[in-house]
Amino acid sequence: MLAITINLVSAIVCIALVLNLWRLFVGPELPDRLLALDTMYINCIALIILLGMWLGSPLYFEAALLIAMLGFVSTAALCKYLLSGDIIE
């Protein structure tokens, strides 16, 4: 039962990833594209965690944590760049 659920949720997250990719390319303004990119890395983290659950390996959870930290820092840096035009003042 758990394998069926993991497969179903993985398919749904992949669909969300494709829709975010569409928003990244079609987004009318730059903040929309930045939000789509932020949501894409969150969906990738979800896929990595689902893969770790499917394989039963805790190594994937550590990789997801590392990607989450890098994604947060990069999103904060991009937002600061959009607001002020410079990352380091």
KEVEXZA-348311 format. One record per residue: residue number from 1; residue in one letter; x, y, z of N, C-alpha, C in turn. Coordinates in pm, whole numbers, plus 50000, padded with zeros to 5 digits. Example, Ala and Ser with C-alpha at 12.3 -4.5 7.8 and 13.67 -1.06 7.14 Angstrom:
% residues 2
+-----+----+-------+-------+-------+-------+-------+-------+-------+-------+-------+
!   i ! aa !   npx !   npy !   npz !  capx !  capy !  capz !   cpx !   cpy !   cpz !
+-----+----+-------+-------+-------+-------+-------+-------+-------+-------+-------+
!   1 !  A ! 51319 ! 49431 ! 50780 ! 51230 ! 49550 ! 50780 ! 51320 ! 49670 ! 50780 !
!   2 !  S ! 51285 ! 49775 ! 50708 ! 51367 ! 49894 ! 50714 ! 51290 ! 50003 ! 50787 !
+-----+----+-------+-------+-------+-------+-------+-------+-------+-------+-------+
% end
This chain:
% residues 89
+-----+----+-------+-------+-------+-------+-------+-------+-------+-------+-------+
!   i ! aa !   npx !   npy !   npz !  capx !  capy !  capz !   cpx !   cpy !   cpz !
+-----+----+-------+-------+-------+-------+-------+-------+-------+-------+-------+
!   1 !  M ! 50082 ! 49881 ! 50000 ! 50000 ! 50000 ! 50000 ! 50087 ! 50126 ! 50000 !
!   2 !  L ! 50199 ! 50122 ! 50076 ! 50286 ! 50238 ! 50081 ! 50353 ! 50263 ! 49946 !
!   3 !  A ! 50387 ! 50158 ! 49874 ! 50451 ! 50175 ! 49743 ! 50355 ! 50241 ! 49644 !
!   4 !  I ! 50228 ! 50205 ! 49650 ! 50129 ! 50267 ! 49560 ! 50114 ! 50415 ! 49594 !
!   5 !  T ! 50111 ! 50446 ! 49722 ! 50097 ! 50585 ! 49765 ! 50218 ! 50667 ! 49724 !
!   6 !  I ! 50338 ! 50612 ! 49741 ! 50458 ! 50685 ! 49702 ! 50461 ! 50709 ! 49551 !
!   7 !  N ! 50419 ! 50610 ! 49472 ! 50413 ! 50628 ! 49327 ! 50311 ! 50734 ! 49288 !
!   8 !  L ! 50196 ! 50734 ! 49352 ! 50093 ! 50832 ! 49322 ! 50137 ! 50973 ! 49358 !
!   9 !  V ! 50195 ! 50988 ! 49475 ! 50241 ! 51120 ! 49518 ! 50357 ! 51167 ! 49431 !
!  10 !  S ! 50444 ! 51077 ! 49390 ! 50554 ! 51115 ! 49300 ! 50501 ! 51166 ! 49166 !
!  11 !  A ! 50399 ! 51102 ! 49115 ! 50338 ! 51148 ! 48989 ! 50276 ! 51286 ! 49006 !
!  12 !  I ! 50211 ! 51310 ! 49117 ! 50148 ! 51440 ! 49142 ! 50254 ! 51548 ! 49157 !
!  13 !  V ! 50363 ! 51519 ! 49227 ! 50470 ! 51616 ! 49243 ! 50538 ! 51643 ! 49109 !
!  14 !  C ! 50552 ! 51543 ! 49024 ! 50609 ! 51564 ! 48890 ! 50519 ! 51653 ! 48805 !
!  15 !  I ! 50389 ! 51636 ! 48817 ! 50296 ! 51725 ! 48746 ! 50310 ! 51867 ! 48796 !
!  16 !  A ! 50323 ! 51884 ! 48927 ! 50343 ! 52018 ! 48984 ! 50475 ! 52078 ! 48936 !
!  17 !  L ! 50576 ! 51994 ! 48922 ! 50706 ! 52041 ! 48874 ! 50697 ! 52089 ! 48729 !
!  18 !  V ! 50623 ! 52018 ! 48647 ! 50604 ! 52059 ! 48507 ! 50524 ! 52190 ! 48500 !
!  19 !  L ! 50423 ! 52204 ! 48584 ! 50347 ! 52329 ! 48585 ! 50431 ! 52447 ! 48634 !
!  20 !  N ! 50521 ! 52422 ! 48729 ! 50612 ! 52528 ! 48773 ! 50711 ! 52564 ! 48664 !
!  21 !  L ! 50754 ! 52466 ! 48589 ! 50844 ! 52493 ! 48476 ! 50774 ! 52579 ! 48371 !
!  22 !  W ! 50648 ! 52552 ! 48349 ! 50570 ! 52633 ! 48256 ! 50560 ! 52777 ! 48307 !
!  23 !  R ! 50536 ! 52794 ! 48436 ! 50527 ! 52928 ! 48493 ! 50662 ! 52999 ! 48488 !
!  24 !  L ! 50770 ! 52922 ! 48498 ! 50903 ! 52982 ! 48491 ! 50929 ! 53040 ! 48353 !
!  25 !  F ! 50886 ! 52972 ! 48248 ! 50908 ! 53021 ! 48113 ! 50806 ! 53125 ! 48068 !
!  26 !  V ! 50682 ! 53113 ! 48112 ! 50575 ! 53199 ! 48063 ! 50547 ! 53315 ! 48156 !
!  27 !  G ! 50594 ! 53307 ! 48280 ! 50560 ! 53408 ! 48381 ! 50568 ! 53550 ! 48330 !
!  28 !  P ! 50465 ! 53630 ! 48354 ! 50464 ! 53764 ! 48295 ! 50569 ! 53859 ! 48354 !
!  29 !  E ! 50603 ! 53841 ! 48480 ! 50700 ! 53931 ! 48542 ! 50808 ! 53850 ! 48613 !
!  30 !  L ! 50914 ! 53919 ! 48651 ! 51027 ! 53853 ! 48715 ! 50994 ! 53794 ! 48853 !
!  31 !  P ! 50914 ! 53861 ! 48938 ! 50879 ! 53797 ! 49066 ! 50800 ! 53667 ! 49050 !
!  32 !  D ! 50717 ! 53657 ! 48946 ! 50645 ! 53532 ! 48919 ! 50743 ! 53420 ! 48885 !
!  33 !  R ! 50843 ! 53453 ! 48808 ! 50943 ! 53353 ! 48770 ! 51028 ! 53312 ! 48890 !
!  34 !  L ! 51059 ! 53407 ! 48976 ! 51136 ! 53375 ! 49097 ! 51055 ! 53285 ! 49191 !
!  35 !  L ! 50928 ! 53312 ! 49203 ! 50841 ! 53228 ! 49286 ! 50828 ! 53088 ! 49227 !
!  36 !  A ! 50821 ! 53078 ! 49095 ! 50816 ! 52946 ! 49031 ! 50945 ! 52869 ! 49053 !
!  37 !  L ! 51058 ! 52937 ! 49048 ! 51186 ! 52871 ! 49073 ! 51196 ! 52824 ! 49217 !
!  38 !  D ! 51148 ! 52905 ! 49310 ! 51147 ! 52868 ! 49451 ! 51058 ! 52746 ! 49475 !
!  39 !  T ! 50945 ! 52742 ! 49412 ! 50854 ! 52628 ! 49427 ! 50911 ! 52503 ! 49359 !
!  40 !  M ! 50988 ! 52523 ! 49252 ! 51048 ! 52408 ! 49185 ! 51152 ! 52338 ! 49274 !
!  41 !  Y ! 51231 ! 52415 ! 49346 ! 51328 ! 52347 ! 49431 ! 51260 ! 52279 ! 49550 !
!  42 !  I ! 51149 ! 52332 ! 49596 ! 51073 ! 52266 ! 49702 ! 51014 ! 52134 ! 49649 !
!  43 !  N ! 50965 ! 52135 ! 49526 ! 50914 ! 52011 ! 49466 ! 51026 ! 51909 ! 49445 !
!  44 !  C ! 51144 ! 51956 ! 49408 ! 51257 ! 51864 ! 49392 ! 51296 ! 51803 ! 49526 !
!  45 !  I ! 51288 ! 51880 ! 49632 ! 51315 ! 51826 ! 49765 ! 51212 ! 51719 ! 49799 !
!  46 !  A ! 51087 ! 51744 ! 49766 ! 50983 ! 51643 ! 49791 ! 51010 ! 51515 ! 49713 !
!  47 !  L ! 51055 ! 51528 ! 49589 ! 51087 ! 51408 ! 49511 ! 51205 ! 51332 ! 49570 !
!  48 !  I ! 51305 ! 51403 ! 49619 ! 51420 ! 51336 ! 49680 ! 51378 ! 51263 ! 49807 !
!  49 !  I ! 51292 ! 51324 ! 49887 ! 51244 ! 51258 ! 50009 ! 51160 ! 51136 ! 49974 !
!  50 !  L ! 51076 ! 51147 ! 49872 ! 50998 ! 51030 ! 49829 ! 51087 ! 50918 ! 49778 !
!  51 !  L ! 51194 ! 50953 ! 49709 ! 51289 ! 50852 ! 49663 ! 51357 ! 50784 ! 49782 !
!  52 !  G ! 51390 ! 50863 ! 49884 ! 51449 ! 50806 ! 50004 ! 51354 ! 50714 ! 50078 !
!  53 !  M ! 51226 ! 50749 ! 50078 ! 51128 ! 50661 ! 50141 ! 51111 ! 50533 ! 50061 !
!  54 !  W ! 51113 ! 50545 ! 49928 ! 51094 ! 50429 ! 49842 ! 51211 ! 50332 ! 49852 !
!  55 !  L ! 51333 ! 50387 ! 49859 ! 51452 ! 50303 ! 49868 ! 51487 ! 50264 ! 50012 !
!  56 !  G ! 51433 ! 50337 ! 50108 ! 51461 ! 50307 ! 50249 ! 51600 ! 50349 ! 50292 !
!  57 !  S ! 51653 ! 50454 ! 50232 ! 51787 ! 50500 ! 50263 ! 51781 ! 50638 ! 50328 !
!  58 !  P ! 51845 ! 50656 ! 50445 ! 51843 ! 50788 ! 50510 ! 51936 ! 50890 ! 50444 !
!  59 !  L ! 52019 ! 50847 ! 50352 ! 52113 ! 50938 ! 50286 ! 52039 ! 51045 ! 50204 !
!  60 !  Y ! 51926 ! 51009 ! 50147 ! 51850 ! 51103 ! 50066 ! 51789 ! 51215 ! 50150 !
!  61 !  F ! 51760 ! 51188 ! 50276 ! 51705 ! 51292 ! 50362 ! 51811 ! 51398 ! 50392 !
!  62 !  E ! 51935 ! 51356 ! 50407 ! 52044 ! 51452 ! 50428 ! 52067 ! 51536 ! 50303 !
!  63 !  A ! 52057 ! 51474 ! 50188 ! 52072 ! 51549 ! 50062 ! 51959 ! 51650 ! 50046 !
!  64 !  A ! 51839 ! 51612 ! 50084 ! 51726 ! 51704 ! 50076 ! 51744 ! 51822 ! 50171 !
!  65 !  L ! 51799 ! 51797 ! 50288 ! 51825 ! 51905 ! 50383 ! 51929 ! 52001 ! 50330 !
!  66 !  L ! 52032 ! 51949 ! 50267 ! 52136 ! 52034 ! 50208 ! 52080 ! 52118 ! 50094 !
!  67 !  I ! 51998 ! 52059 ! 50010 ! 51936 ! 52134 ! 49901 ! 51840 ! 52240 ! 49954 !
!  68 !  A ! 51771 ! 52210 ! 50063 ! 51679 ! 52307 ! 50123 ! 51756 ! 52429 ! 50175 !
!  69 !  M ! 51869 ! 52405 ! 50239 ! 51948 ! 52518 ! 50290 ! 52004 ! 52602 ! 50175 !
!  70 !  L ! 52055 ! 52538 ! 50071 ! 52107 ! 52612 ! 49957 ! 51996 ! 52687 ! 49883 !
!  71 !  G ! 51880 ! 52626 ! 49874 ! 51768 ! 52691 ! 49808 ! 51720 ! 52813 ! 49884 !
!  72 !  F ! 51718 ! 52806 ! 50016 ! 51677 ! 52921 ! 50095 ! 51774 ! 53037 ! 50078 !
!  73 !  V ! 51902 ! 53008 ! 50083 ! 52003 ! 53114 ! 50069 ! 51997 ! 53175 ! 49929 !
!  74 !  S ! 51981 ! 53092 ! 49827 ! 51976 ! 53146 ! 49691 ! 51850 ! 53228 ! 49667 !
!  75 !  T ! 51738 ! 53186 ! 49724 ! 51615 ! 53264 ! 49710 ! 51627 ! 53399 ! 49781 !
!  76 !  A ! 51686 ! 53399 ! 49899 ! 51705 ! 53525 ! 49971 ! 51800 ! 53617 ! 49894 !
!  77 !  A ! 51904 ! 53562 ! 49834 ! 51998 ! 53645 ! 49758 ! 51932 ! 53701 ! 49632 !
!  78 !  L ! 51853 ! 53619 ! 49563 ! 51785 ! 53669 ! 49443 ! 51682 ! 53776 ! 49477 !
!  79 !  C ! 51611 ! 53760 ! 49586 ! 51513 ! 53861 ! 49627 ! 51582 ! 53992 ! 49663 !
!  80 !  K ! 51695 ! 53983 ! 49733 ! 51770 ! 54104 ! 49766 ! 51822 ! 54171 ! 49640 !
!  81 !  Y ! 51865 ! 54093 ! 49544 ! 51912 ! 54150 ! 49418 ! 51798 ! 54220 ! 49343 !
!  82 !  L ! 51681 ! 54160 ! 49345 ! 51566 ! 54222 ! 49277 ! 51525 ! 54352 ! 49345 !
!  83 !  L ! 51533 ! 54358 ! 49476 ! 51490 ! 54477 ! 49548 ! 51589 ! 54592 ! 49540 !
!  84 !  S ! 51718 ! 54561 ! 49555 ! 51814 ! 54671 ! 49562 ! 51913 ! 54676 ! 49445 !
!  85 !  G ! 51922 ! 54571 ! 49368 ! 52014 ! 54569 ! 49256 ! 52155 ! 54528 ! 49295 !
!  86 !  D ! 52176 ! 54500 ! 49424 ! 52307 ! 54457 ! 49472 ! 52286 ! 54358 ! 49585 !
!  87 !  I ! 52367 ! 54255 ! 49590 ! 52351 ! 54154 ! 49695 ! 52422 ! 54197 ! 49822 !
!  88 !  I ! 52544 ! 54243 ! 49809 ! 52623 ! 54287 ! 49925 ! 52632 ! 54440 ! 49921 !
!  89 !  E ! 52591 ! 54501 ! 50031 ! 52592 ! 54649 ! 50035 ! 52721 ! 54700 ! 50094 !
+-----+----+-------+-------+-------+-------+-------+-------+-------+-------+-------+
% end
